[in-house]
Amino acid sequence: MVFHEKDVNAQILRIFIDFSTKTNQYFITNLSQLIPDVIDNVECSGEAKKKVSAFEGINILKRNYKLKNIDAAYLLLLATRGYKFRVVMEKIYLCEEKAVYPNFESLTPFKPKISESFETKTAVLSDILEIQEKEDDELIQSSIQSIPELLEKSFGVVYTGRVLSINEWFYLKELDGEWISDEIFRYKDYNIKPNIIAKLLVLQARGWYLQEIPDKIKGNDYILIKKD
């Protein structure tokens, strides 16, 4: 379930990655200039409302407004953080329901390529659309199971080491790894698939970072952390 044009998918994913540390208000302010009646707290508070997926919501808005790829990416980022698309009396609204407001630090911006292939970028974007309703814990556990250097955080342990954005972490992986197919990124002796990249990008958009745990013997491991 993704948009038809692969170059559009690539552009939306690029914006999703690059703007994932912007605030909710940043997206709302920019979207309000184009679709001011879509974000309506009064309509969202009513009972007669039907939820539609982020994919459906964005497609409906694309039919009714001249949405650019950047607008679609902003809508997707808000949906990733818990905003919901609701239909009320045949009109669609973006409603703030259990939305998260991530605390982002000022980190050096990194722009991982996530492959040169439009097929891969489309797969990552499709997975992002599919996991909008997933809880952080589920995404974290799946990522830990797939990537050996991601560790469970031990209760009560105070970790040291630098904090990286997930963008920076993957950017560094791309320096030494390679895409051996549209579906597999090989780093050292393990593979990272598009669905895991999507999960990490969703976690990043919700305010998660990676903290490096130095180890002189086997290199660096990481834990996922969230700033309060």
N, C-alpha and C positions, 0 to 999 in steps of 0.2 A: 504494500500500500504506500505509494509514493507518487510524486508528480511525474507527468509523462516525459517532459524534456529533461534529458540527463544533464545538459549544461545548466539548466535551471536548478536542478538538485545540487549540483556542485557549487553553484553560487550561494544558494541558501545555506548549505553546510558551512561554507567559508565564513559567512557572516555570523552564523550561530557560534562558530569557534572563536572568532575574533572579538565578538561583542558579549561573550558569556559572562564577563565580570562587570558589566554595566548594571545599574540598579533598576528595579522595577519601574520607578518613577521616570527614569530616562526613557524607557520604552513607551510608557503610557503618554508622556508629554509629546513624543514624536508621532505616535499613532493618532493622538487626539486631533491633530491638525488635518488628518485625512479622513478618519472615520470617527468623528466626535460622538455620534449617537450610539456607537457600539459598546462603549464603556459607560454603563448607566447603573449606578448603585440602587436607584429606586426600583427599576425593573428587575434587577437581580434579586431583590429581597422578596419578590412575590413568590407564591407557591406554584402557580401554573407554569412550570418551566420544564422543558425536556433537554437533557444533556446530549450533546453530540461530541464526537471525538475531535481532537485537534485537527486532524486531516480533513474531516468534514467541515469543521468550522472555517478553516482557512480557505477551502475550496468555495464555500458559499460566499465568503467575503470577496474572493477573487472574481466571482460572477457579478457582484453588486457594486464593486468599487475598482478603481484602477490601481490595484495593489502592485507594488514593485517587489522584487525579491527580498529587498531589505525589510519591507513591511511584513512579509510572510515570516522571515526569520525572527523579527521582534515578537510577533504573535506566538511563534513556536517557543521562544524562550520564556515568555510569560506562562504559557501552558505547561512548560516543563517545571515551573516553580509553583504550580498549583492553581492557576487561573483556569476556569472552565468555560466552555462555550455552551450557552443555553439558548434555546428557542422559546420565545414568548410571543404568542399571537402572530406567528409567522415571521417574526423579526428575530435576528440573532444578536446576542450580547456576550461580551466577555466579562465573566463574573469572578470576583475575588473570593475564592472559597478555600480556606485552609492554605492560603498562599504563604510561601516562605520568602523572607527578606534577607538574602545572604549578606554576610559581612566580608567585604573584599578588601584585601590589603593592596597597597601600591606595589605591584611587582613588575619587573621588566617584561614587556610584552613579547611573547613568542608565538610564532605562527607555524605549527606543524603542517606539513603538506597533506598528510593522510592520503598518500598515493597520488600518482599522476592519472590514474584511471577513473573515468566517469562512472564506470560500473561499480567500483569500490566506494566512491563517494555517495552514489545512489543507495548502495546497500547500507552504509552507515546512517544516512538520513532516514531511510525506511525504518531502521531499528530504533532510532530516536523517536519517531512517530509512534511506534508500537509500544514503547515502554513508558508512556506518559503517566500511567496510573501506578507504576511500580514504586514501592517504598524504598527509601535509601538503603535500609538493611539488606534487602534482597539483592539490590544492585551491587552492594559492597561484597557480600558473600560470593556472588557469582564471579566477580572480578578477582577476588582472592584465590578462588579455586582454579582460575585459568592462568594466573600470572604468578609464578613461583616467588618473585621478589616482593610481592605484596603480602604483608603479614597481618595476622590478627593483632589488634591492640590489646595488651594485657592490662587488666584493671589495676589501678593504683600505681602503675609505672610511669615515671616522668621521663619522657624521651628527649634526647637532644639531637641536634642536627638541623641543617637548613631546611626551610620550607619552600617547596616548589609548587607552582601551578601545574595542573595536569597537562596543560599545553606545553610547558617547559619540559616536563618529564618525557612526553612523547617526542618532542623536538630532539631531545638528546638521544632517544632510542633510534630515531631515524638516521642519525649520524653514523651509527655502527650496524644497523639492521637493514633489511631490504624486503620489499614486497616480492615474494616468489610467485604469487598469482593474485588475481583480483580478490581472493578470499583469505589470503594468509600473509601476514607480516611476520617474518622470521627475525627474531633477536636472540643471538647466542644459540642455545639449544631448545628454545621453546617458540611456540607460535601464538600470535595474537590475531583474533578474527574480528571482522567489522562489528559484530554484535557486542563484543567486549569494549571496543573503542567507543561505541555509542553509549554504553553504560557509564564509562568513565567521563565522557563529555557531559552527560546528564548530571552526574554527581558534581562536576565542576560548576555547571550553571547554577546548582543549588548551594554552592558555597564551600565545597570540599576541596582540600589541598592534599598534597603528599608531603610527609616529613621524612627526611632521609635519616637512616640509622647507620652510622659509619661502622664498618667492621673490617679490620686490617687483613683478615684471613680470606674471606670469600667475597669481598666487595660490599656494595651497599644494598640494603633492603629498605623498604618504605612501609609506612602505615598511613592510612587515610585519616585525616583530621578535619574538624570543622571549627572555624573560629566563632566564638560567642560574641 
